[in-house]
Amino acid sequence: MEVLSTRAKCTIAVIAVAAVTWFLVSWLVLGSPLTDAIGETAGSLAALMLIVSIVGTAKATREP
């Protein structure tokens, strides 16, 4: 089993904090219903994972 690097752990922590913050802003500040706020957060995370996947694939294909 591969151990995550410190950079990966920090990135995961930042993404988790951003997701929770986005959820709270959507739900409490903007007044979205709870299910809409959850859906917005899930959609944002899915889009972010897609971007990370594309960047990772692009980096992997450029390395010798």
N, CA, C and O atoms as CSV, one atom per row, in Angstrom:
chain,resi,resn,atom,element,x,y,z
A,1,MET,N,N,0.835,-1.176,0.000
A,1,MET,CA,C,0.000,0.000,0.000
A,1,MET,C,C,0.883,1.243,0.000
A,1,MET,O,O,1.805,1.364,0.806
A,2,GLU,N,N,0.587,2.159,-0.910
A,2,GLU,CA,C,1.391,3.365,-1.048
A,2,GLU,C,C,0.923,4.424,-0.052
A,2,GLU,O,O,-0.273,4.672,0.098
A,3,VAL,N,N,1.881,5.038,0.616
A,3,VAL,CA,C,1.583,6.087,1.588
A,3,VAL,C,C,1.502,7.420,0.843
A,3,VAL,O,O,2.317,7.694,-0.038
A,4,LEU,N,N,0.527,8.240,1.197
A,4,LEU,CA,C,0.364,9.535,0.543
A,4,LEU,C,C,1.459,10.501,0.972
A,4,LEU,O,O,1.906,10.490,2.119
A,5,SER,N,N,1.879,11.334,0.033
A,5,SER,CA,C,2.878,12.349,0.349
A,5,SER,C,C,2.236,13.468,1.171
A,5,SER,O,O,1.013,13.576,1.259
A,6,THR,N,N,3.080,14.281,1.757
A,6,THR,CA,C,2.587,15.412,2.541
A,6,THR,C,C,1.805,16.373,1.653
A,6,THR,O,O,0.790,16.927,2.075
A,7,ARG,N,N,2.274,16.568,0.434
A,7,ARG,CA,C,1.576,17.456,-0.507
A,7,ARG,C,C,0.179,16.933,-0.814
A,7,ARG,O,O,-0.778,17.705,-0.871
A,8,ALA,N,N,0.059,15.626,-1.012
A,8,ALA,CA,C,-1.250,15.032,-1.301
A,8,ALA,C,C,-2.185,15.170,-0.102
A,8,ALA,O,O,-3.366,15.474,-0.267
A,9,LYS,N,N,-1.665,14.949,1.092
A,9,LYS,CA,C,-2.485,15.090,2.300
A,9,LYS,C,C,-2.969,16.528,2.475
A,9,LYS,O,O,-4.126,16.755,2.830
A,10,CYS,N,N,-2.093,17.493,2.229
A,10,CYS,CA,C,-2.489,18.902,2.341
A,10,CYS,C,C,-3.534,19.258,1.292
A,10,CYS,O,O,-4.475,19.997,1.580
A,11,THR,N,N,-3.376,18.738,0.083
A,11,THR,CA,C,-4.344,19.000,-0.981
A,11,THR,C,C,-5.706,18.429,-0.626
A,11,THR,O,O,-6.726,19.087,-0.830
A,12,ILE,N,N,-5.733,17.224,-0.103
A,12,ILE,CA,C,-6.992,16.598,0.307
A,12,ILE,C,C,-7.651,17.411,1.421
A,12,ILE,O,O,-8.866,17.610,1.413
A,13,ALA,N,N,-6.851,17.876,2.373
A,13,ALA,CA,C,-7.397,18.678,3.475
A,13,ALA,C,C,-7.984,19.993,2.967
A,13,ALA,O,O,-9.052,20.408,3.416
A,14,VAL,N,N,-7.298,20.646,2.039
A,14,VAL,CA,C,-7.794,21.907,1.482
A,14,VAL,C,C,-9.096,21.680,0.720
A,14,VAL,O,O,-10.029,22.473,0.841
A,15,ILE,N,N,-9.165,20.611,-0.059
A,15,ILE,CA,C,-10.381,20.304,-0.815
A,15,ILE,C,C,-11.537,19.994,0.133
A,15,ILE,O,O,-12.666,20.421,-0.109
A,16,ALA,N,N,-11.266,19.261,1.201
A,16,ALA,CA,C,-12.322,18.938,2.168
A,16,ALA,C,C,-12.846,20.199,2.851
A,16,ALA,O,O,-14.055,20.359,3.017
A,17,VAL,N,N,-11.948,21.087,3.244
A,17,VAL,CA,C,-12.367,22.341,3.881
A,17,VAL,C,C,-13.159,23.197,2.895
A,17,VAL,O,O,-14.161,23.808,3.268
A,18,ALA,N,N,-12.716,23.245,1.647
A,18,ALA,CA,C,-13.432,24.022,0.631
A,18,ALA,C,C,-14.829,23.457,0.388
A,18,ALA,O,O,-15.783,24.215,0.211
A,19,ALA,N,N,-14.955,22.131,0.380
A,19,ALA,CA,C,-16.265,21.511,0.165
A,19,ALA,C,C,-17.216,21.815,1.318
A,19,ALA,O,O,-18.381,22.144,1.093
A,20,VAL,N,N,-16.728,21.707,2.537
A,20,VAL,CA,C,-17.571,22.007,3.699
A,20,VAL,C,C,-17.954,23.486,3.705
A,20,VAL,O,O,-19.094,23.836,4.013
A,21,THR,N,N,-17.002,24.346,3.364
A,21,THR,CA,C,-17.285,25.778,3.305
A,21,THR,C,C,-18.329,26.079,2.235
A,21,THR,O,O,-19.259,26.852,2.467
A,22,TRP,N,N,-18.172,25.466,1.064
A,22,TRP,CA,C,-19.139,25.675,-0.017
A,22,TRP,C,C,-20.537,25.218,0.412
A,22,TRP,O,O,-21.528,25.895,0.139
A,23,PHE,N,N,-20.607,24.079,1.078
A,23,PHE,CA,C,-21.887,23.569,1.562
A,23,PHE,C,C,-22.527,24.552,2.539
A,23,PHE,O,O,-23.709,24.873,2.415
A,24,LEU,N,N,-21.752,25.029,3.506
A,24,LEU,CA,C,-22.294,25.934,4.520
A,24,LEU,C,C,-22.724,27.270,3.924
A,24,LEU,O,O,-23.758,27.817,4.308
A,25,VAL,N,N,-21.939,27.796,2.991
A,25,VAL,CA,C,-22.320,29.053,2.342
A,25,VAL,C,C,-23.605,28.866,1.554
A,25,VAL,O,O,-24.510,29.698,1.623
A,26,SER,N,N,-23.686,27.779,0.810
A,26,SER,CA,C,-24.879,27.526,0.000
A,26,SER,C,C,-26.113,27.348,0.874
A,26,SER,O,O,-27.180,27.881,0.568
A,27,TRP,N,N,-25.969,26.609,1.947
A,27,TRP,CA,C,-27.117,26.281,2.795
A,27,TRP,C,C,-27.509,27.429,3.714
A,27,TRP,O,O,-28.677,27.816,3.765
A,28,LEU,N,N,-26.535,27.976,4.442
A,28,LEU,CA,C,-26.850,28.963,5.471
A,28,LEU,C,C,-26.889,30.399,4.950
A,28,LEU,O,O,-27.774,31.168,5.324
A,29,VAL,N,N,-25.946,30.761,4.099
A,29,VAL,CA,C,-25.867,32.149,3.654
A,29,VAL,C,C,-26.814,32.409,2.485
A,29,VAL,O,O,-27.560,33.388,2.487
A,30,LEU,N,N,-26.777,31.527,1.486
A,30,LEU,CA,C,-27.614,31.730,0.302
A,30,LEU,C,C,-29.035,31.224,0.494
A,30,LEU,O,O,-29.923,31.548,-0.295
A,31,GLY,N,N,-29.254,30.433,1.535
A,31,GLY,CA,C,-30.595,29.962,1.846
A,31,GLY,C,C,-31.105,28.849,0.949
A,31,GLY,O,O,-32.316,28.669,0.818
A,32,SER,N,N,-30.203,28.100,0.330
A,32,SER,CA,C,-30.631,26.969,-0.497
A,32,SER,C,C,-31.188,25.865,0.396
A,32,SER,O,O,-30.740,25.708,1.531
A,33,PRO,N,N,-32.158,25.098,-0.101
A,33,PRO,CA,C,-32.612,23.937,0.676
A,33,PRO,C,C,-31.446,22.969,0.908
A,33,PRO,O,O,-30.482,22.942,0.143
A,34,LEU,N,N,-31.556,22.188,1.965
A,34,LEU,CA,C,-30.470,21.285,2.349
A,34,LEU,C,C,-30.071,20.357,1.209
A,34,LEU,O,O,-28.882,20.186,0.936
A,35,THR,N,N,-31.049,19.760,0.544
A,35,THR,CA,C,-30.723,18.819,-0.535
A,35,THR,C,C,-30.054,19.521,-1.709
A,35,THR,O,O,-29.178,18.942,-2.351
A,36,ASP,N,N,-30.449,20.754,-2.001
A,36,ASP,CA,C,-29.795,21.507,-3.072
A,36,ASP,C,C,-28.347,21.825,-2.708
A,36,ASP,O,O,-27.456,21.741,-3.554
A,37,ALA,N,N,-28.118,22.188,-1.454
A,37,ALA,CA,C,-26.761,22.496,-1.010
A,37,ALA,C,C,-25.869,21.263,-1.095
A,37,ALA,O,O,-24.708,21.356,-1.492
A,38,ILE,N,N,-26.414,20.109,-0.723
A,38,ILE,CA,C,-25.649,18.862,-0.828
A,38,ILE,C,C,-25.351,18.555,-2.291
A,38,ILE,O,O,-24.237,18.159,-2.633
A,39,GLY,N,N,-26.344,18.739,-3.148
A,39,GLY,CA,C,-26.153,18.487,-4.575
A,39,GLY,C,C,-25.130,19.419,-5.203
A,39,GLY,O,O,-24.316,18.991,-6.022
A,40,GLU,N,N,-25.168,20.691,-4.826
A,40,GLU,CA,C,-24.186,21.645,-5.335
A,40,GLU,C,C,-22.776,21.254,-4.902
A,40,GLU,O,O,-21.832,21.329,-5.688
A,41,THR,N,N,-22.644,20.843,-3.659
A,41,THR,CA,C,-21.335,20.440,-3.155
A,41,THR,C,C,-20.839,19.196,-3.877
A,41,THR,O,O,-19.671,19.127,-4.260
A,42,ALA,N,N,-21.709,18.217,-4.065
A,42,ALA,CA,C,-21.317,16.991,-4.770
A,42,ALA,C,C,-20.936,17.295,-6.213
A,42,ALA,O,O,-19.962,16.745,-6.728
A,43,GLY,N,N,-21.691,18.159,-6.861
A,43,GLY,CA,C,-21.369,18.531,-8.234
A,43,GLY,C,C,-20.047,19.262,-8.344
A,43,GLY,O,O,-19.273,19.026,-9.272
A,44,SER,N,N,-19.790,20.145,-7.402
A,44,SER,CA,C,-18.520,20.869,-7.395
A,44,SER,C,C,-17.346,19.921,-7.180
A,44,SER,O,O,-16.306,20.052,-7.826
A,45,LEU,N,N,-17.519,18.968,-6.271
A,45,LEU,CA,C,-16.452,17.994,-6.030
A,45,LEU,C,C,-16.228,17.105,-7.246
A,45,LEU,O,O,-15.087,16.768,-7.560
A,46,ALA,N,N,-17.295,16.721,-7.932
A,46,ALA,CA,C,-17.157,15.900,-9.138
A,46,ALA,C,C,-16.405,16.664,-10.225
A,46,ALA,O,O,-15.542,16.100,-10.898
A,47,ALA,N,N,-16.727,17.937,-10.395
A,47,ALA,CA,C,-16.023,18.753,-11.385
A,47,ALA,C,C,-14.553,18.911,-11.013
A,47,ALA,O,O,-13.682,18.863,-11.882
A,48,LEU,N,N,-14.276,19.098,-9.737
A,48,LEU,CA,C,-12.899,19.231,-9.280
A,48,LEU,C,C,-12.121,17.937,-9.495
A,48,LEU,O,O,-10.964,17.971,-9.913
A,49,MET,N,N,-12.750,16.795,-9.214
A,49,MET,CA,C,-12.076,15.511,-9.444
A,49,MET,C,C,-11.791,15.294,-10.927
A,49,MET,O,O,-10.756,14.730,-11.281
A,50,LEU,N,N,-12.697,15.734,-11.794
A,50,LEU,CA,C,-12.474,15.624,-13.231
A,50,LEU,C,C,-11.269,16.457,-13.654
A,50,LEU,O,O,-10.440,16.001,-14.441
A,51,ILE,N,N,-11.174,17.675,-13.135
A,51,ILE,CA,C,-10.040,18.538,-13.468
A,51,ILE,C,C,-8.733,17.929,-12.976
A,51,ILE,O,O,-7.741,17.924,-13.704
A,52,VAL,N,N,-8.721,17.418,-11.750
A,52,VAL,CA,C,-7.518,16.792,-11.200
A,52,VAL,C,C,-7.126,15.575,-12.028
A,52,VAL,O,O,-5.941,15.346,-12.266
A,53,SER,N,N,-8.099,14.802,-12.466
A,53,SER,CA,C,-7.830,13.626,-13.287
A,53,SER,C,C,-7.215,14.014,-14.629
A,53,SER,O,O,-6.268,13.374,-15.086
A,54,ILE,N,N,-7.741,15.044,-15.251
A,54,ILE,CA,C,-7.207,15.493,-16.542
A,54,ILE,C,C,-5.783,16.010,-16.389
A,54,ILE,O,O,-4.917,15.695,-17.205
A,55,VAL,N,N,-5.537,16.800,-15.352
A,55,VAL,CA,C,-4.189,17.319,-15.112
A,55,VAL,C,C,-3.223,16.179,-14.816
A,55,VAL,O,O,-2.102,16.173,-15.325
A,56,GLY,N,N,-3.638,15.219,-14.005
A,56,GLY,CA,C,-2.780,14.076,-13.694
A,56,GLY,C,C,-2.455,13.245,-14.918
A,56,GLY,O,O,-1.322,12.789,-15.075
A,57,THR,N,N,-3.429,13.041,-15.785
A,57,THR,CA,C,-3.196,12.292,-17.013
A,57,THR,C,C,-2.251,13.048,-17.936
A,57,THR,O,O,-1.363,12.449,-18.542
A,58,ALA,N,N,-2.435,14.351,-18.044
A,58,ALA,CA,C,-1.554,15.157,-18.891
A,58,ALA,C,C,-0.120,15.125,-18.373
A,58,ALA,O,O,0.822,15.035,-19.161
A,59,LYS,N,N,0.052,15.197,-17.066
A,59,LYS,CA,C,1.395,15.130,-16.488
A,59,LYS,C,C,2.024,13.759,-16.705
A,59,LYS,O,O,3.217,13.662,-16.995
A,60,ALA,N,N,1.236,12.706,-16.567
A,60,ALA,CA,C,1.766,11.347,-16.703
A,60,ALA,C,C,2.198,11.057,-18.133
A,60,ALA,O,O,3.162,10.321,-18.345
A,61,THR,N,N,1.511,11.615,-19.109
A,61,THR,CA,C,1.878,11.344,-20.500
A,61,THR,C,C,3.090,12.145,-20.937
A,61,THR,O,O,3.749,11.764,-21.904
A,62,ARG,N,N,3.407,13.238,-20.264
A,62,ARG,CA,C,4.577,14.040,-20.627
A,62,ARG,C,C,5.858,13.508,-20.009
A,62,ARG,O,O,6.940,13.766,-20.538
A,63,GLU,N,N,5.773,12.780,-18.916
A,63,GLU,CA,C,6.975,12.283,-18.245
A,63,GLU,C,C,7.576,11.134,-19.042
A,63,GLU,O,O,6.852,10.316,-19.610
A,64,PRO,N,N,8.928,11.075,-19.080
A,64,PRO,CA,C,9.589,9.989,-19.841
A,64,PRO,C,C,9.452,8.643,-19.200
A,64,PRO,O,O,9.955,7.653,-19.730
